[in-house]
Amino acid sequence: MNPELVHHVNRRVTNYFKGIIDRCEEGKLDGVGFSDDLGMQKGPFMSPEMFKEFYFPYYKEICEYAHAKG
């Protein structure tokens, strides 16, 4: 109902995760995990198109940021 709000929240969460990654010493980060629950009992919580618009770019940014830190 409010796509701008979803992007705003995901931007803040992404920046938070990137800040945590920055606190890790180079080579000391073993992995990045996401605790989101985007599924229901019988399928995903949203369409693949919605996931690609609202979540995937932020997950990708966090993973690429972690990889760039070594």
Predicted model as a PDB file, atoms N, CA, C, CB and O in Angstrom, pLDDT in the B-factor column:
MODEL        1                                                                  
ATOM      1  N   MET A   1       0.808  -1.188   0.000  1.00 88.00           N  
ATOM      2  CA  MET A   1       0.000   0.000   0.000  1.00 88.00           C  
ATOM      3  C   MET A   1       0.859   1.263   0.000  1.00 88.00           C  
ATOM      4  CB  MET A   1      -0.924  -0.008   1.190  1.00 88.00           C  
ATOM      5  O   MET A   1       0.412   2.328  -0.425  1.00 88.00           O  
ATOM      6  N   ASN A   2       2.117   1.130   0.489  1.00 95.00           N  
ATOM      7  CA  ASN A   2       2.987   2.297   0.560  1.00 95.00           C  
ATOM      8  C   ASN A   2       4.413   1.899   0.149  1.00 95.00           C  
ATOM      9  CB  ASN A   2       2.972   2.909   1.994  1.00 95.00           C  
ATOM     10  O   ASN A   2       5.268   1.701   1.013  1.00 95.00           O  
ATOM     11  N   PRO A   3       4.672   1.780  -1.149  1.00 96.00           N  
ATOM     12  CA  PRO A   3       5.980   1.308  -1.611  1.00 96.00           C  
ATOM     13  C   PRO A   3       7.141   2.173  -1.130  1.00 96.00           C  
ATOM     14  CB  PRO A   3       5.996   1.252  -3.112  1.00 96.00           C  
ATOM     15  O   PRO A   3       8.224   1.657  -0.853  1.00 96.00           O  
ATOM     16  N   GLU A   4       6.924   3.479  -1.030  1.00 97.00           N  
ATOM     17  CA  GLU A   4       8.008   4.362  -0.578  1.00 97.00           C  
ATOM     18  C   GLU A   4       8.425   4.020   0.853  1.00 97.00           C  
ATOM     19  CB  GLU A   4       7.571   5.843  -0.664  1.00 97.00           C  
ATOM     20  O   GLU A   4       9.611   4.069   1.182  1.00 97.00           O  
ATOM     21  N   LEU A   5       7.469   3.678   1.694  1.00 98.00           N  
ATOM     22  CA  LEU A   5       7.776   3.311   3.073  1.00 98.00           C  
ATOM     23  C   LEU A   5       8.565   2.007   3.129  1.00 98.00           C  
ATOM     24  CB  LEU A   5       6.487   3.182   3.890  1.00 98.00           C  
ATOM     25  O   LEU A   5       9.505   1.882   3.915  1.00 98.00           O  
ATOM     26  N   VAL A   6       8.189   1.039   2.302  1.00 96.00           N  
ATOM     27  CA  VAL A   6       8.918  -0.231   2.267  1.00 96.00           C  
ATOM     28  C   VAL A   6      10.370   0.015   1.862  1.00 96.00           C  
ATOM     29  CB  VAL A   6       8.242  -1.228   1.288  1.00 96.00           C  
ATOM     30  O   VAL A   6      11.286  -0.534   2.474  1.00 96.00           O  
ATOM     31  N   HIS A   7      10.581   0.829   0.845  1.00 97.00           N  
ATOM     32  CA  HIS A   7      11.944   1.138   0.422  1.00 97.00           C  
ATOM     33  C   HIS A   7      12.695   1.914   1.515  1.00 97.00           C  
ATOM     34  CB  HIS A   7      11.925   1.946  -0.890  1.00 97.00           C  
ATOM     35  O   HIS A   7      13.884   1.684   1.734  1.00 97.00           O  
ATOM     36  N   HIS A   8      12.015   2.808   2.179  1.00 98.00           N  
ATOM     37  CA  HIS A   8      12.646   3.585   3.261  1.00 98.00           C  
ATOM     38  C   HIS A   8      13.109   2.656   4.391  1.00 98.00           C  
ATOM     39  CB  HIS A   8      11.657   4.652   3.814  1.00 98.00           C  
ATOM     40  O   HIS A   8      14.238   2.763   4.869  1.00 98.00           O  
ATOM     41  N   VAL A   9      12.240   1.762   4.804  1.00 97.00           N  
ATOM     42  CA  VAL A   9      12.596   0.821   5.880  1.00 97.00           C  
ATOM     43  C   VAL A   9      13.737  -0.086   5.432  1.00 97.00           C  
ATOM     44  CB  VAL A   9      11.366  -0.032   6.295  1.00 97.00           C  
ATOM     45  O   VAL A   9      14.684  -0.306   6.186  1.00 97.00           O  
ATOM     46  N   ASN A  10      13.656  -0.613   4.218  1.00 96.00           N  
ATOM     47  CA  ASN A  10      14.712  -1.498   3.736  1.00 96.00           C  
ATOM     48  C   ASN A  10      16.036  -0.764   3.566  1.00 96.00           C  
ATOM     49  CB  ASN A  10      14.301  -2.130   2.418  1.00 96.00           C  
ATOM     50  O   ASN A  10      17.094  -1.361   3.768  1.00 96.00           O  
ATOM     51  N   ARG A  11      16.006   0.496   3.205  1.00 98.00           N  
ATOM     52  CA  ARG A  11      17.237   1.293   3.121  1.00 98.00           C  
ATOM     53  C   ARG A  11      17.865   1.423   4.504  1.00 98.00           C  
ATOM     54  CB  ARG A  11      16.948   2.698   2.524  1.00 98.00           C  
ATOM     55  O   ARG A  11      19.078   1.276   4.653  1.00 98.00           O  
ATOM     56  N   ARG A  12      17.053   1.696   5.504  1.00 97.00           N  
ATOM     57  CA  ARG A  12      17.580   1.841   6.870  1.00 97.00           C  
ATOM     58  C   ARG A  12      18.153   0.525   7.388  1.00 97.00           C  
ATOM     59  CB  ARG A  12      16.479   2.338   7.818  1.00 97.00           C  
ATOM     60  O   ARG A  12      19.208   0.509   8.023  1.00 97.00           O  
ATOM     61  N   VAL A  13      17.456  -0.576   7.117  1.00 95.00           N  
ATOM     62  CA  VAL A  13      17.946  -1.890   7.532  1.00 95.00           C  
ATOM     63  C   VAL A  13      19.256  -2.208   6.810  1.00 95.00           C  
ATOM     64  CB  VAL A  13      16.887  -2.987   7.248  1.00 95.00           C  
ATOM     65  O   VAL A  13      20.189  -2.725   7.423  1.00 95.00           O  
ATOM     66  N   THR A  14      19.330  -1.910   5.534  1.00 97.00           N  
ATOM     67  CA  THR A  14      20.551  -2.144   4.761  1.00 97.00           C  
ATOM     68  C   THR A  14      21.708  -1.335   5.330  1.00 97.00           C  
ATOM     69  CB  THR A  14      20.332  -1.789   3.280  1.00 97.00           C  
ATOM     70  O   THR A  14      22.806  -1.864   5.503  1.00 97.00           O  
ATOM     71  N   ASN A  15      21.481  -0.087   5.616  1.00 97.00           N  
ATOM     72  CA  ASN A  15      22.538   0.752   6.202  1.00 97.00           C  
ATOM     73  C   ASN A  15      22.971   0.230   7.563  1.00 97.00           C  
ATOM     74  CB  ASN A  15      22.062   2.201   6.331  1.00 97.00           C  
ATOM     75  O   ASN A  15      24.150   0.301   7.911  1.00 97.00           O  
ATOM     76  N   TYR A  16      22.030  -0.291   8.333  1.00 95.00           N  
ATOM     77  CA  TYR A  16      22.360  -0.878   9.639  1.00 95.00           C  
ATOM     78  C   TYR A  16      23.273  -2.091   9.459  1.00 95.00           C  
ATOM     79  CB  TYR A  16      21.069  -1.286  10.399  1.00 95.00           C  
ATOM     80  O   TYR A  16      24.297  -2.207  10.132  1.00 95.00           O  
ATOM     81  N   PHE A  17      22.900  -2.992   8.550  1.00 93.00           N  
ATOM     82  CA  PHE A  17      23.730  -4.174   8.300  1.00 93.00           C  
ATOM     83  C   PHE A  17      25.115  -3.780   7.792  1.00 93.00           C  
ATOM     84  CB  PHE A  17      23.045  -5.103   7.288  1.00 93.00           C  
ATOM     85  O   PHE A  17      26.110  -4.384   8.191  1.00 93.00           O  
ATOM     86  N   LYS A  18      25.191  -2.795   6.933  1.00 94.00           N  
ATOM     87  CA  LYS A  18      26.487  -2.353   6.421  1.00 94.00           C  
ATOM     88  C   LYS A  18      27.331  -1.780   7.557  1.00 94.00           C  
ATOM     89  CB  LYS A  18      26.303  -1.302   5.300  1.00 94.00           C  
ATOM     90  O   LYS A  18      28.549  -1.956   7.567  1.00 94.00           O  
ATOM     91  N   GLY A  19      26.708  -1.104   8.502  1.00 93.00           N  
ATOM     92  CA  GLY A  19      27.433  -0.607   9.670  1.00 93.00           C  
ATOM     93  C   GLY A  19      27.990  -1.728  10.519  1.00 93.00           C  
ATOM     94  O   GLY A  19      29.108  -1.629  11.025  1.00 93.00           O  
ATOM     95  N   ILE A  20      27.224  -2.792  10.679  1.00 91.00           N  
ATOM     96  CA  ILE A  20      27.716  -3.961  11.428  1.00 91.00           C  
ATOM     97  C   ILE A  20      28.899  -4.584  10.702  1.00 91.00           C  
ATOM     98  CB  ILE A  20      26.590  -5.012  11.618  1.00 91.00           C  
ATOM     99  O   ILE A  20      29.898  -4.947  11.323  1.00 91.00           O  
ATOM    100  N   ILE A  21      28.780  -4.706   9.389  1.00 91.00           N  
ATOM    101  CA  ILE A  21      29.874  -5.267   8.595  1.00 91.00           C  
ATOM    102  C   ILE A  21      31.124  -4.404   8.764  1.00 91.00           C  
ATOM    103  CB  ILE A  21      29.476  -5.366   7.094  1.00 91.00           C  
ATOM    104  O   ILE A  21      32.231  -4.933   8.870  1.00 91.00           O  
ATOM    105  N   ASP A  22      30.959  -3.092   8.791  1.00 90.00           N  
ATOM    106  CA  ASP A  22      32.094  -2.188   8.977  1.00 90.00           C  
ATOM    107  C   ASP A  22      32.793  -2.410  10.308  1.00 90.00           C  
ATOM    108  CB  ASP A  22      31.635  -0.750   8.879  1.00 90.00           C  
ATOM    109  O   ASP A  22      33.990  -2.147  10.427  1.00 90.00           O  
ATOM    110  N   ARG A  23      32.077  -2.885  11.298  1.00 89.00           N  
ATOM    111  CA  ARG A  23      32.667  -3.104  12.624  1.00 89.00           C  
ATOM    112  C   ARG A  23      33.493  -4.384  12.694  1.00 89.00           C  
ATOM    113  CB  ARG A  23      31.576  -3.151  13.672  1.00 89.00           C  
ATOM    114  O   ARG A  23      34.281  -4.570  13.622  1.00 89.00           O  
ATOM    115  N   CYS A  24      33.314  -5.249  11.729  1.00 85.00           N  
ATOM    116  CA  CYS A  24      34.066  -6.501  11.710  1.00 85.00           C  
ATOM    117  C   CYS A  24      35.452  -6.247  11.133  1.00 85.00           C  
ATOM    118  CB  CYS A  24      33.319  -7.586  10.888  1.00 85.00           C  
ATOM    119  O   CYS A  24      35.619  -5.496  10.173  1.00 85.00           O  
ATOM    120  N   GLU A  25      36.429  -6.885  11.736  1.00 74.00           N  
ATOM    121  CA  GLU A  25      37.782  -6.790  11.201  1.00 74.00           C  
ATOM    122  C   GLU A  25      37.855  -7.546   9.879  1.00 74.00           C  
ATOM    123  CB  GLU A  25      38.820  -7.346  12.212  1.00 74.00           C  
ATOM    124  O   GLU A  25      37.153  -8.538   9.687  1.00 74.00           O  
ATOM    125  N   GLU A  26      38.704  -7.077   8.974  1.00 71.00           N  
ATOM    126  CA  GLU A  26      38.834  -7.733   7.675  1.00 71.00           C  
ATOM    127  C   GLU A  26      39.199  -9.196   7.872  1.00 71.00           C  
ATOM    128  CB  GLU A  26      39.893  -7.024   6.802  1.00 71.00           C  
ATOM    129  O   GLU A  26      40.098  -9.534   8.641  1.00 71.00           O  
ATOM    130  N   GLY A  27      38.491 -10.043   7.169  1.00 67.00           N  
ATOM    131  CA  GLY A  27      38.752 -11.473   7.239  1.00 67.00           C  
ATOM    132  C   GLY A  27      38.098 -12.165   8.420  1.00 67.00           C  
ATOM    133  O   GLY A  27      38.207 -13.384   8.545  1.00 67.00           O  
ATOM    134  N   LYS A  28      37.419 -11.426   9.295  1.00 78.00           N  
ATOM    135  CA  LYS A  28      36.815 -12.020  10.489  1.00 78.00           C  
ATOM    136  C   LYS A  28      35.322 -12.298  10.331  1.00 78.00           C  
ATOM    137  CB  LYS A  28      37.030 -11.112  11.671  1.00 78.00           C  
ATOM    138  O   LYS A  28      34.700 -12.884  11.217  1.00 78.00           O  
ATOM    139  N   LEU A  29      34.759 -11.885   9.223  1.00 78.00           N  
ATOM    140  CA  LEU A  29      33.337 -12.104   8.989  1.00 78.00           C  
ATOM    141  C   LEU A  29      33.159 -13.431   8.255  1.00 78.00           C  
ATOM    142  CB  LEU A  29      32.713 -10.928   8.177  1.00 78.00           C  
ATOM    143  O   LEU A  29      33.667 -13.608   7.148  1.00 78.00           O  
ATOM    144  N   ASP A  30      32.446 -14.347   8.868  1.00 82.00           N  
ATOM    145  CA  ASP A  30      32.248 -15.670   8.260  1.00 82.00           C  
ATOM    146  C   ASP A  30      31.063 -15.719   7.312  1.00 82.00           C  
ATOM    147  CB  ASP A  30      32.062 -16.707   9.335  1.00 82.00           C  
ATOM    148  O   ASP A  30      31.034 -16.543   6.398  1.00 82.00           O  
ATOM    149  N   GLY A  31      30.098 -14.856   7.514  1.00 82.00           N  
ATOM    150  CA  GLY A  31      28.923 -14.895   6.660  1.00 82.00           C  
ATOM    151  C   GLY A  31      27.928 -13.825   7.046  1.00 82.00           C  
ATOM    152  O   GLY A  31      28.051 -13.177   8.086  1.00 82.00           O  
ATOM    153  N   VAL A  32      26.959 -13.657   6.204  1.00 84.00           N  
ATOM    154  CA  VAL A  32      25.867 -12.722   6.439  1.00 84.00           C  
ATOM    155  C   VAL A  32      24.578 -13.520   6.367  1.00 84.00           C  
ATOM    156  CB  VAL A  32      25.875 -11.536   5.401  1.00 84.00           C  
ATOM    157  O   VAL A  32      24.349 -14.265   5.414  1.00 84.00           O  
ATOM    158  N   GLY A  33      23.741 -13.361   7.377  1.00 83.00           N  
ATOM    159  CA  GLY A  33      22.472 -14.075   7.392  1.00 83.00           C  
ATOM    160  C   GLY A  33      21.313 -13.108   7.481  1.00 83.00           C  
ATOM    161  O   GLY A  33      21.446 -11.995   7.989  1.00 83.00           O  
ATOM    162  N   PHE A  34      20.193 -13.545   6.985  1.00 82.00           N  
ATOM    163  CA  PHE A  34      18.985 -12.738   7.028  1.00 82.00           C  
ATOM    164  C   PHE A  34      17.922 -13.517   7.786  1.00 82.00           C  
ATOM    165  CB  PHE A  34      18.499 -12.365   5.596  1.00 82.00           C  
ATOM    166  O   PHE A  34      17.686 -14.691   7.503  1.00 82.00           O  
ATOM    167  N   SER A  35      17.286 -12.872   8.737  1.00 81.00           N  
ATOM    168  CA  SER A  35      16.297 -13.567   9.562  1.00 81.00           C  
ATOM    169  C   SER A  35      14.868 -13.229   9.149  1.00 81.00           C  
ATOM    170  CB  SER A  35      16.502 -13.219  11.028  1.00 81.00           C  
ATOM    171  O   SER A  35      13.923 -13.449   9.908  1.00 81.00           O  
ATOM    172  N   ASP A  36      14.723 -12.700   7.953  1.00 81.00           N  
ATOM    173  CA  ASP A  36      13.380 -12.375   7.477  1.00 81.00           C  
ATOM    174  C   ASP A  36      12.564 -13.649   7.302  1.00 81.00           C  
ATOM    175  CB  ASP A  36      13.446 -11.591   6.150  1.00 81.00           C  
ATOM    176  O   ASP A  36      13.093 -14.699   6.940  1.00 81.00           O  
ATOM    177  N   ASP A  37      11.293 -13.538   7.559  1.00 81.00           N  
ATOM    178  CA  ASP A  37      10.375 -14.643   7.327  1.00 81.00           C  
ATOM    179  C   ASP A  37       9.430 -14.202   6.216  1.00 81.00           C  
ATOM    180  CB  ASP A  37       9.590 -15.042   8.639  1.00 81.00           C  
ATOM    181  O   ASP A  37       8.405 -13.572   6.475  1.00 81.00           O  
ATOM    182  N   LEU A  38       9.776 -14.532   4.998  1.00 83.00           N  
ATOM    183  CA  LEU A  38       9.001 -14.082   3.846  1.00 83.00           C  
ATOM    184  C   LEU A  38       8.109 -15.170   3.279  1.00 83.00           C  
ATOM    185  CB  LEU A  38       9.923 -13.581   2.772  1.00 83.00           C  
ATOM    186  O   LEU A  38       7.598 -15.049   2.166  1.00 83.00           O  
ATOM    187  N   GLY A  39       7.924 -16.240   4.053  1.00 82.00           N  
ATOM    188  CA  GLY A  39       7.118 -17.343   3.556  1.00 82.00           C  
ATOM    189  C   GLY A  39       5.886 -17.587   4.413  1.00 82.00           C  
ATOM    190  O   GLY A  39       5.831 -17.227   5.589  1.00 82.00           O  
ATOM    191  N   MET A  40       4.925 -18.195   3.796  1.00 86.00           N  
ATOM    192  CA  MET A  40       3.701 -18.610   4.484  1.00 86.00           C  
ATOM    193  C   MET A  40       3.710 -20.139   4.506  1.00 86.00           C  
ATOM    194  CB  MET A  40       2.393 -18.038   3.771  1.00 86.00           C  
ATOM    195  O   MET A  40       4.668 -20.757   4.043  1.00 86.00           O  
ATOM    196  N   GLN A  41       2.670 -20.740   5.030  1.00 87.00           N  
ATOM    197  CA  GLN A  41       2.599 -22.198   5.122  1.00 87.00           C  
ATOM    198  C   GLN A  41       2.614 -22.885   3.754  1.00 87.00           C  
ATOM    199  CB  GLN A  41       1.351 -22.600   5.873  1.00 87.00           C  
ATOM    200  O   GLN A  41       3.154 -23.982   3.616  1.00 87.00           O  
ATOM    201  N   LYS A  42       2.023 -22.239   2.747  1.00 89.00           N  
ATOM    202  CA  LYS A  42       1.886 -22.897   1.450  1.00 89.00           C  
ATOM    203  C   LYS A  42       2.569 -22.147   0.316  1.00 89.00           C  
ATOM    204  CB  LYS A  42       0.438 -23.071   1.125  1.00 89.00           C  
ATOM    205  O   LYS A  42       2.296 -22.418  -0.853  1.00 89.00           O  
ATOM    206  N   GLY A  43       3.432 -21.231   0.636  1.00 86.00           N  
ATOM    207  CA  GLY A  43       4.111 -20.512  -0.428  1.00 86.00           C  
ATOM    208  C   GLY A  43       4.691 -19.195   0.067  1.00 86.00           C  
ATOM    209  O   GLY A  43       4.618 -18.881   1.255  1.00 86.00           O  
ATOM    210  N   PRO A  44       5.260 -18.439  -0.841  1.00 86.00           N  
ATOM    211  CA  PRO A  44       5.879 -17.178  -0.457  1.00 86.00           C  
ATOM    212  C   PRO A  44       4.837 -16.140  -0.023  1.00 86.00           C  
ATOM    213  CB  PRO A  44       6.708 -16.634  -1.614  1.00 86.00           C  
ATOM    214  O   PRO A  44       3.666 -16.200  -0.398  1.00 86.00           O  
ATOM    215  N   PHE A  45       5.309 -15.201   0.771  1.00 86.00           N  
ATOM    216  CA  PHE A  45       4.471 -14.129   1.301  1.00 86.00           C  
ATOM    217  C   PHE A  45       4.069 -13.129   0.223  1.00 86.00           C  
ATOM    218  CB  PHE A  45       5.196 -13.411   2.422  1.00 86.00           C  
ATOM    219  O   PHE A  45       3.067 -12.426   0.359  1.00 86.00           O  
ATOM    220  N   MET A  46       4.858 -13.069  -0.849  1.00 89.00           N  
ATOM    221  CA  MET A  46       4.616 -12.095  -1.914  1.00 89.00           C  
ATOM    222  C   MET A  46       4.996 -12.718  -3.249  1.00 89.00           C  
ATOM    223  CB  MET A  46       5.418 -10.782  -1.668  1.00 89.00           C  
ATOM    224  O   MET A  46       5.596 -13.792  -3.304  1.00 89.00           O  
ATOM    225  N   SER A  47       4.642 -12.040  -4.300  1.00 92.00           N  
ATOM    226  CA  SER A  47       4.970 -12.525  -5.638  1.00 92.00           C  
ATOM    227  C   SER A  47       6.471 -12.365  -5.890  1.00 92.00           C  
ATOM    228  CB  SER A  47       4.148 -11.765  -6.717  1.00 92.00           C  
ATOM    229  O   SER A  47       7.119 -11.534  -5.253  1.00 92.00           O  
ATOM    230  N   PRO A  48       7.024 -13.148  -6.806  1.00 92.00           N  
ATOM    231  CA  PRO A  48       8.435 -12.975  -7.156  1.00 92.00           C  
ATOM    232  C   PRO A  48       8.742 -11.557  -7.645  1.00 92.00           C  
ATOM    233  CB  PRO A  48       8.830 -13.983  -8.226  1.00 92.00           C  
ATOM    234  O   PRO A  48       9.823 -11.028  -7.387  1.00 92.00           O  
ATOM    235  N   GLU A  49       7.800 -10.954  -8.341  1.00 96.00           N  
ATOM    236  CA  GLU A  49       8.015  -9.585  -8.830  1.00 96.00           C  
ATOM    237  C   GLU A  49       8.135  -8.602  -7.682  1.00 96.00           C  
ATOM    238  CB  GLU A  49       6.876  -9.162  -9.756  1.00 96.00           C  
ATOM    239  O   GLU A  49       8.970  -7.698  -7.726  1.00 96.00           O  
ATOM    240  N   MET A  50       7.317  -8.761  -6.660  1.00 95.00           N  
ATOM    241  CA  MET A  50       7.396  -7.878  -5.488  1.00 95.00           C  
ATOM    242  C   MET A  50       8.715  -8.089  -4.745  1.00 95.00           C  
ATOM    243  CB  MET A  50       6.201  -8.130  -4.535  1.00 95.00           C  
ATOM    244  O   MET A  50       9.340  -7.130  -4.294  1.00 95.00           O  
ATOM    245  N   PHE A  51       9.137  -9.361  -4.620  1.00 93.00           N  
ATOM    246  CA  PHE A  51      10.411  -9.635  -3.959  1.00 93.00           C  
ATOM    247  C   PHE A  51      11.552  -8.948  -4.713  1.00 93.00           C  
ATOM    248  CB  PHE A  51      10.663 -11.162  -3.868  1.00 93.00           C  
ATOM    249  O   PHE A  51      12.420  -8.318  -4.108  1.00 93.00           O  
ATOM    250  N   LYS A  52      11.537  -9.078  -6.031  1.00 96.00           N  
ATOM    251  CA  LYS A  52      12.596  -8.474  -6.849  1.00 96.00           C  
ATOM    252  C   LYS A  52      12.621  -6.959  -6.725  1.00 96.00           C  
ATOM    253  CB  LYS A  52      12.418  -8.862  -8.309  1.00 96.00           C  
ATOM    254  O   LYS A  52      13.691  -6.355  -6.801  1.00 96.00           O  
ATOM    255  N   GLU A  53      11.473  -6.337  -6.536  1.00 96.00           N  
ATOM    256  CA  GLU A  53      11.428  -4.878  -6.409  1.00 96.00           C  
ATOM    257  C   GLU A  53      11.776  -4.388  -5.010  1.00 96.00           C  
ATOM    258  CB  GLU A  53      10.061  -4.377  -6.784  1.00 96.00           C  
ATOM    259  O   GLU A  53      12.513  -3.415  -4.856  1.00 96.00           O  
ATOM    260  N   PHE A  54      11.246  -5.061  -3.990  1.00 95.00           N  
ATOM    261  CA  PHE A  54      11.331  -4.524  -2.632  1.00 95.00           C  
ATOM    262  C   PHE A  54      12.419  -5.123  -1.755  1.00 95.00           C  
ATOM    263  CB  PHE A  54      10.042  -4.713  -1.965  1.00 95.00           C  
ATOM    264  O   PHE A  54      12.814  -4.491  -0.775  1.00 95.00           O  
ATOM    265  N   TYR A  55      12.921  -6.310  -2.064  1.00 94.00           N  
ATOM    266  CA  TYR A  55      13.883  -6.960  -1.174  1.00 94.00           C  
ATOM    267  C   TYR A  55      15.202  -7.317  -1.843  1.00 94.00           C  
ATOM    268  CB  TYR A  55      13.277  -8.196  -0.606  1.00 94.00           C  
ATOM    269  O   TYR A  55      16.270  -7.049  -1.292  1.00 94.00           O  
ATOM    270  N   PHE A  56      15.139  -7.917  -3.021  1.00 96.00           N  
ATOM    271  CA  PHE A  56      16.356  -8.406  -3.665  1.00 96.00           C  
ATOM    272  C   PHE A  56      17.452  -7.343  -3.795  1.00 96.00           C  
ATOM    273  CB  PHE A  56      16.018  -8.939  -5.028  1.00 96.00           C  
ATOM    274  O   PHE A  56      18.606  -7.641  -3.487  1.00 96.00           O  
ATOM    275  N   PRO A  57      17.145  -6.119  -4.235  1.00 98.00           N  
ATOM    276  CA  PRO A  57      18.230  -5.139  -4.391  1.00 98.00           C  
ATOM    277  C   PRO A  57      18.973  -4.861  -3.079  1.00 98.00           C  
ATOM    278  CB  PRO A  57      17.671  -3.835  -4.941  1.00 98.00           C  
ATOM    279  O   PRO A  57      20.179  -4.616  -3.084  1.00 98.00           O  
ATOM    280  N   TYR A  58      18.258  -4.898  -1.974  1.00 97.00           N  
ATOM    281  CA  TYR A  58      18.884  -4.620  -0.682  1.00 97.00           C  
ATOM    282  C   TYR A  58      19.719  -5.810  -0.211  1.00 97.00           C  
ATOM    283  CB  TYR A  58      17.817  -4.275   0.367  1.00 97.00           C  
ATOM    284  O   TYR A  58      20.819  -5.627   0.312  1.00 97.00           O  
ATOM    285  N   TYR A  59      19.202  -7.026  -0.392  1.00 95.00           N  
ATOM    286  CA  TYR A  59      19.995  -8.213  -0.067  1.00 95.00           C  
ATOM    287  C   TYR A  59      21.276  -8.232  -0.896  1.00 95.00           C  
ATOM    288  CB  TYR A  59      19.176  -9.504  -0.311  1.00 95.00           C  
ATOM    289  O   TYR A  59      22.361  -8.506  -0.383  1.00 95.00           O  
ATOM    290  N   LYS A  60      21.133  -7.939  -2.172  1.00 96.00           N  
ATOM    291  CA  LYS A  60      22.291  -7.932  -3.073  1.00 96.00           C  
ATOM    292  C   LYS A  60      23.317  -6.897  -2.625  1.00 96.00           C  
ATOM    293  CB  LYS A  60      21.849  -7.647  -4.522  1.00 96.00           C  
ATOM    294  O   LYS A  60      24.517  -7.170  -2.612  1.00 96.00           O  
ATOM    295  N   GLU A  61      22.848  -5.725  -2.264  1.00 97.00           N  
ATOM    296  CA  GLU A  61      23.759  -4.666  -1.822  1.00 97.00           C  
ATOM    297  C   GLU A  61      24.523  -5.080  -0.570  1.00 97.00           C  
ATOM    298  CB  GLU A  61      22.983  -3.373  -1.558  1.00 97.00           C  
ATOM    299  O   GLU A  61      25.727  -4.847  -0.473  1.00 97.00           O  
ATOM    300  N   ILE A  62      23.842  -5.682   0.375  1.00 95.00           N  
ATOM    301  CA  ILE A  62      24.500  -6.120   1.607  1.00 95.00           C  
ATOM    302  C   ILE A  62      25.538  -7.202   1.307  1.00 95.00           C  
ATOM    303  CB  ILE A  62      23.458  -6.645   2.618  1.00 95.00           C  
ATOM    304  O   ILE A  62      26.656  -7.148   1.821  1.00 95.00           O  
ATOM    305  N   CYS A  63      25.178  -8.174   0.486  1.00 93.00           N  
ATOM    306  CA  CYS A  63      26.120  -9.248   0.154  1.00 93.00           C  
ATOM    307  C   CYS A  63      27.328  -8.718  -0.604  1.00 93.00           C  
ATOM    308  CB  CYS A  63      25.426 -10.326  -0.673  1.00 93.00           C  
ATOM    309  O   CYS A  63      28.460  -9.102  -0.312  1.00 93.00           O  
ATOM    310  N   GLU A  64      27.102  -7.852  -1.559  1.00 95.00           N  
ATOM    311  CA  GLU A  64      28.221  -7.279  -2.305  1.00 95.00           C  
ATOM    312  C   GLU A  64      29.107  -6.438  -1.392  1.00 95.00           C  
ATOM    313  CB  GLU A  64      27.705  -6.427  -3.475  1.00 95.00           C  
ATOM    314  O   GLU A  64      30.327  -6.425  -1.556  1.00 95.00           O  
ATOM    315  N   TYR A  65      28.519  -5.751  -0.454  1.00 94.00           N  
ATOM    316  CA  TYR A  65      29.288  -4.937   0.495  1.00 94.00           C  
ATOM    317  C   TYR A  65      30.172  -5.839   1.356  1.00 94.00           C  
ATOM    318  CB  TYR A  65      28.340  -4.091   1.392  1.00 94.00           C  
ATOM    319  O   TYR A  65      31.346  -5.542   1.574  1.00 94.00           O  
ATOM    320  N   ALA A  66      29.605  -6.933   1.840  1.00 91.00           N  
ATOM    321  CA  ALA A  66      30.382  -7.867   2.649  1.00 91.00           C  
ATOM    322  C   ALA A  66      31.523  -8.473   1.836  1.00 91.00           C  
ATOM    323  CB  ALA A  66      29.479  -8.975   3.201  1.00 91.00           C  
ATOM    324  O   ALA A  66      32.642  -8.587   2.337  1.00 91.00           O  
ATOM    325  N   HIS A  67      31.260  -8.857   0.606  1.00 89.00           N  
ATOM    326  CA  HIS A  67      32.313  -9.411  -0.253  1.00 89.00           C  
ATOM    327  C   HIS A  67      33.417  -8.383  -0.502  1.00 89.00           C  
ATOM    328  CB  HIS A  67      31.720  -9.882  -1.593  1.00 89.00           C  
ATOM    329  O   HIS A  67      34.598  -8.729  -0.517  1.00 89.00           O  
ATOM    330  N   ALA A  68      33.041  -7.152  -0.693  1.00 89.00           N  
ATOM    331  CA  ALA A  68      34.044  -6.095  -0.958  1.00 89.00           C  
ATOM    332  C   ALA A  68      34.948  -5.869   0.264  1.00 89.00           C  
ATOM    333  CB  ALA A  68      33.336  -4.763  -1.342  1.00 89.00           C  
ATOM    334  O   ALA A  68      36.078  -5.399   0.127  1.00 89.00           O  
ATOM    335  N   LYS A  69      34.442  -6.206   1.449  1.00 84.00           N  
ATOM    336  CA  LYS A  69      35.237  -6.041   2.679  1.00 84.00           C  
ATOM    337  C   LYS A  69      36.173  -7.222   2.908  1.00 84.00           C  
ATOM    338  CB  LYS A  69      34.315  -5.874   3.892  1.00 84.00           C  
ATOM    339  O   LYS A  69      36.959  -7.230   3.855  1.00 84.00           O  
ATOM    340  N   GLY A  70      36.081  -8.215   2.034  1.00 79.00           N  
ATOM    341  CA  GLY A  70      36.979  -9.356   2.153  1.00 79.00           C  
ATOM    342  C   GLY A  70      36.358 -10.526   2.863  1.00 79.00           C  
ATOM    343  O   GLY A  70      37.006 -11.559   3.034  1.00 79.00           O  
TER     344      GLY A  70                                                      
ENDMDL                                                                          
END                                                                             
